[in-house]
């Protein structure tokens, strides 16, 4: 639990620390409104870039807690190996299936704009940086925290099914603020959390969870990177502005 709390604190504090020099330079000690900051492309980019050191610090903390500063094997402690029933290809196929289900959930419940959506639209640099973080660090950090440390601790203390419910709720709950009021995104991230936690409970392994999460995020990251070109292509084909549910899938990052 301490690792989870520390990871939340780091995500809240480190990006804000990273933007302090820019705020001092740009605004000279005067307070800027939330709206002004969201419209400041440089501020948004530096803030998003600050998630990288937050993730790296969290990974270092996970290693220290899980291994006792190197006294145990991280691989053995977290169950970082394949399950006989869920290897690389089945995990990847499951991720693609979840992505398709997400597509239909957003189509059904709608895709209202969120603060994360505004961040993505700030600039191409921000969108590409977020897409990279969604693949390079986010799945690893989140799976080690939620399905690794937290699930193991709750299973020992409360049993398997209580651990599934609690971890699923914690992961989904933390993302509600990011995706509010987008009901489609919230329902999709909740489904992803449930499936990942059930995989951990069923197989006892963490690596399949990581691969499902990685591929799921990877598909969305490709869409984010290619979105301007896809949007242009659709507009050429349809001869009208694009308003399609596929672009709302960019909301589902972590």
N, C-alpha and C positions, 0 to 999 in steps of 0.2 A: 504493500500500500504506500509505503514511503517513496518508492521509486515512481509510482503513478503521480503522487502529489508533487514530487520534484519535477517531473516532466511537464506537468501543467504549469507550474510556476515558471519554468524555463521558457516555455512557449509564450507566456504572458510578459516576461521581463526582458529576455535577451533581445528580441526584435526592437523593443522600445529603447533599450540602451544603444543599439546600433544606429538609431536615427537621431539621437541627441545632438551629435556634432552638426548634422545638417539643420536641425531645428534652430540651433543657436546661430548658425550662419544665415539661414534664410529668413527667419522671423525675428532675430535679434532680441530674444527674451520676451517678446509679446506673445500672448496666447492666440493660437489659431483654432478656429472652429473645426468640429469633426468633418463638416461638409467641405471646408477648404482643404483639409488634409487629404480627404478621399479624392479630391480633384487635382492634387499635387502629384504629378507623375513620378517625380524624383523621390518624394517621400514614400510613396507606395512601393516603388521598386526597392528602396533600401530596407523598408520594413519587411517585405517578403523575403529579401535576401538574408535577413536576420534569422529566418527560420532554420537556415543551414547550420550555423553554430549552435542553435538550440537543440537541433537533432543530434549533432555530434556530441555535445555535452551529455545528452540523455543516453546515448549509446555507451559512453564511458561509464556513466553511473550504473547502467544495467550490468555491464561487465563486472564492475566492482562488487555489486550486491550479489549477483548470481554465482560468481566464482570465488567470492571471498578474497578478492585481489589476487586471482590467479591460482588459488589453492585447489580449485576444482575445474573440471572441463565444462566450458560453456555449452558445448554441443550435447553433453550428457545431461546437464542440469535442465536445459530447456527442451530436450527431445528434438534436437535439430537433425532429423534424418527422415528418410522417406518411409511411408507406410506401404506394406505389400499390396494393399487394395487401392492406394491413391498415390500414383507416381507422377512424374512430370507431365506426361501427356493428358492424363485424366484430370489433373489439377488445372491445366491450361484450358481444357475443354469445359470444365465446370465454370471457370471464370468467364468464358465467352457466353455460356448459357445465362449466367447471372447478369451479364451486361445486357443481353436481349430482354430479360425480364425487367430490368431497370428501364429500358426504353419504353416498355408498355406501361409501367407504373407512372412514369412521367407523362405519358400520353393521356392516361386516365385522370390523374390528379392535377395536371397542369404544371407550369414551370414559372411561378412567380419570381421576379428578380430579387436577389438577396445582396447583402454587402459583399459576399465573396464574388458574386457575379460582377459587381461594380469594380472590384479589384482586378478581376481578369480583363475587364474592358479598359482598364487604365492605359495600358500600352502593350505593344508586342513584347517588349523586354520582360514585363511582369508576367504575361501569359506564358512565355517560354520558360521563365525561371520557375514558375509554379508547376508547370508540366514536368520539368526535370526533377524537382523535389518530390513530386508525386510518385516518381518511379525510383529514384536513386536512394532516398532516405526514408520517406514516410512509411512505406509498407514494412520495412525492416524494424524501425523504431516501434511502430504501433503493435506489430505482432509480438515482438519481444516483451513489450509492456503488458498488453492485454491478454493474449493467448499464452504467453510465456509465464511471466512472473505472477500476474494477478490470478489467472485461472488456476495455476498450481497451488497458490496460497489458499484460495477459496475452496478448492476441491478438498484439500487436506482438512480444513476447518469445518466445512459445512456439507460436504458431499458433492458429487458430480453435477446433479441437476440444479442445485442451488448456485453452483459456480457458473453454469451455463447462463442462467437467468441474470445473475448479477453482472457478469462480464459483458454480456450482450447489451444490457441496459446502460452500463457505464460508457461503453464505446459509442453507442448510438446517442446517448444523452449529451455527451460532450460536443457532438456535431450539430445538435439541434440549433444552437445559437448561430452557427455558421450558415445553416441552410434555411432558417426561419425567414419568411412564412411559406417556403416552398414545400408543400405536402408531398409532392412526388419525390423530391430529393431526400426528405426525411424518411419516408417509407422505404426508399431504396437503400439508404445507408443502414437502416435497421435490419432489413433483410440480409444485407451483406454481413453485418455483425453476427447475426444469428447463425448463418451458414458457416462462417469461419470458426465460431466457437463450438458448433456441433462437430465440425471436422476434428478439432482438437480433442473433444471429448470422445469421439468415436475411435480415432486412430492413436491417440496419445502422442502424436507427433506434431511438431511446429512447422516443419519445412513445407508440407502441403498448404498450410494456411498462408504462409508467406508467398508462395508461388501464385495461389489464387488471387491474393490481394495485389500482387505485383502485376499480373496480367490484366486484371480488372482495371487498375489505375493506368496501366500502359495503353490500353485501348483508348481511354478518355484523353490521355496526354497526346496521342497521335491526332485525335480529333481537334484538340485545342491548337496544336501547332499548324495543322492544315486548314483550320476553319476559314481564314480569309479566302483561300483558294477554292474551298468547297462552296462557300457562300457565292462567290463570283460564278462558279460553274453552274450552280442551281439557278441563279438569276438569269444566266444566259439561256439555259434550257427552258425556263418557265416564263421569261420575259416579265417578271414581277419580283418585288422584294421577297427575300426568303423569310419565312416564318415557320420553321419546322422544328419538331421536338428534338431532333438529334443534337441541335446546338445547346439545348438546355442540359444535356448530359455532362457538359463541362463543369457543372456545379459539384459533381461527386468526386472529390479528391481523396480525402484521407479517412 
